[in-house]
Amino acid sequence: MRICLVGLAMITLSGCSWERMAHYSPYDLNYDGTLDALCPDTVYDTDAYYPYSWRSKASSACNEKVYGDRAG
């Protein structure tokens, strides 16, 4: 029984690792690649991200655009 549970867990984890990880901005409310909340109608690339981060670079660019020097 224990072997079945471990095998099932390994199969589940390996199935999740085949998909590409998309890095979405928190301003993208419906995860379609368009910033909806703060910079409306701004399209961004979900592959452009900071290493070791889950967020897209679009978040920083949008903050600089809206807040300027006060972003930080």
QUIFEN-V427142 format. One record per residue. RES is the residue in one letter. SS is DSSP state (H for helix, E for strand, L for the rest). OMEGA is omega in radians with two decimals (999 if undefined). NEAR is the number of other ideal C-beta (glycine too) atoms within 12 Angstrom. Layout:
# QUIFEN-V427142
res->RES ss->SS omega->OMEGA near->NEAR
res->RES ss->SS omega->OMEGA near->NEAR
This chain:
# QUIFEN-V427142
res->M ss->L omega->-3.14 near->7
res->R ss->H omega->3.13 near->8
res->I ss->H omega->3.11 near->9
res->C ss->H omega->-3.14 near->10
res->L ss->H omega->3.11 near->11
res->V ss->H omega->3.11 near->12
res->G ss->H omega->3.10 near->13
res->L ss->H omega->3.11 near->14
res->A ss->H omega->-3.14 near->14
res->M ss->H omega->3.10 near->14
res->I ss->H omega->3.12 near->14
res->T ss->H omega->-3.14 near->13
res->L ss->H omega->3.14 near->12
res->S ss->H omega->3.08 near->12
res->G ss->H omega->3.13 near->11
res->C ss->H omega->-3.03 near->12
res->S ss->L omega->-3.13 near->11
res->W ss->L omega->-3.10 near->10
res->E ss->L omega->3.08 near->8
res->R ss->L omega->3.11 near->10
res->M ss->L omega->3.12 near->15
res->A ss->L omega->-3.14 near->20
res->H ss->L omega->-3.09 near->25
res->Y ss->L omega->3.05 near->29
res->S ss->L omega->3.07 near->36
res->P ss->L omega->3.11 near->21
res->Y ss->L omega->3.10 near->29
res->D ss->L omega->-2.97 near->29
res->L ss->L omega->-3.11 near->16
res->N ss->L omega->3.04 near->12
res->Y ss->L omega->3.11 near->17
res->D ss->L omega->3.13 near->17
res->G ss->L omega->3.10 near->23
res->T ss->E omega->3.12 near->24
res->L ss->E omega->-3.07 near->32
res->D ss->L omega->-2.94 near->22
res->A ss->L omega->-2.98 near->20
res->L ss->L omega->3.13 near->25
res->C ss->L omega->-3.03 near->25
res->P ss->L omega->3.08 near->15
res->D ss->L omega->3.06 near->15
res->T ss->E omega->-3.13 near->24
res->V ss->E omega->-3.13 near->19
res->Y ss->L omega->-3.14 near->31
res->D ss->L omega->-3.12 near->19
res->T ss->L omega->3.09 near->24
res->D ss->L omega->3.11 near->15
res->A ss->L omega->-3.09 near->21
res->Y ss->E omega->3.06 near->23
res->Y ss->L omega->3.10 near->16
res->P ss->L omega->-3.14 near->9
res->Y ss->L omega->3.12 near->7
res->S ss->L omega->3.09 near->16
res->W ss->L omega->-3.05 near->15
res->R ss->L omega->3.09 near->25
res->S ss->E omega->3.06 near->31
res->K ss->L omega->3.14 near->22
res->A ss->H omega->3.13 near->33
res->S ss->H omega->3.14 near->31
res->S ss->H omega->3.14 near->25
res->A ss->H omega->3.13 near->25
res->C ss->H omega->3.11 near->29
res->N ss->H omega->3.11 near->25
res->E ss->H omega->3.14 near->17
res->K ss->H omega->-3.07 near->20
res->V ss->H omega->-3.02 near->19
res->Y ss->H omega->3.14 near->15
res->G ss->H omega->-3.10 near->10
res->D ss->H omega->-3.11 near->9
res->R ss->H omega->3.14 near->9
res->A ss->L omega->3.11 near->14
res->G ss->L omega->999 near->8
